[in-house]
Amino acid sequence: MKTKNIIAAAVAVTATLALSATPAYADTRLDAAKKVVIARIDGRLAALKAHSVTVQNAKHLSSSHKTTLDGLISADQSGLNALRTKVAGETTPAAVKADDQHMVQDFRIYLLVGPKVRLTVAADAESAAIPELQKAADALSAAIAAAQQAGQDTTKAEADLADLNAKVSAAQAAISGQADKLLAIPPGPDANAISGPVKAVREAVKTAGQDLHKAVADAKAAKAALS
């Protein structure tokens, strides 16, 4: 009885192996792999479309940075569309898997392109805010001088102005060259080699933003102290 069970089990395994080797099964597996990878490509194309809108709507993006980002987005859209066509024509799951790896490593839409767009837009907006705050500081300096001539105590306003100038200088130093550094990062197979530099730029942009918000608060406080 045990011998019969063993034989039956062997026959079942043989049948399963034979089924897995049939063209119909292979075609099903190939089609499923294609659908998954094409969906992943489409998700990235949708993200690029959203990034393009962000770039077009960014009011303070420098012309050179806009040109760079437009070129990056356009090139990645063309590359991914070509890859989508390639995936649809593949004849083996192994080829589809290779295409999937190519999609991730050579484009890096989520890990790199998204941060390039968002952080460059933010850095350029902060850079545009700096001269405006410097103008405000000059106006406050003149107002403090006038108040002093009128005999007004300007101690609080002077302290606020000093902090304003310090925060603006710190912000300017923090974001200097950061956008260009970010835009120069290439895609590639090593995710850590990408995420590390991106994180450093993100922290610099965050720090500059915090300094600029404090500078705005200083300007308001100095103005109120002179009222």
Protein Blocks (a to p, Z undefined) as FASTA:
>chain_A
ZZmmmmmmmmmmmmmmmmmmpmklmmmmmmmmmmmmmmmmmmmmmmmmmmmmmmmmmmkl
cfklmmmmmmmmmmmmmmmmmmmmmmmmpcbfklmmmmmmmmmmmnommlmmmmmmmmmm
mmmmmmmmmmmmmmmmmmmmmmmmmmmmnopafklmmmmmmmmmmmmmmmmmmmgoklmm
mmmpccdfblmlmmmmmmmmmmmmmmmmmmmmmmmmmmmmmmmmmZZ
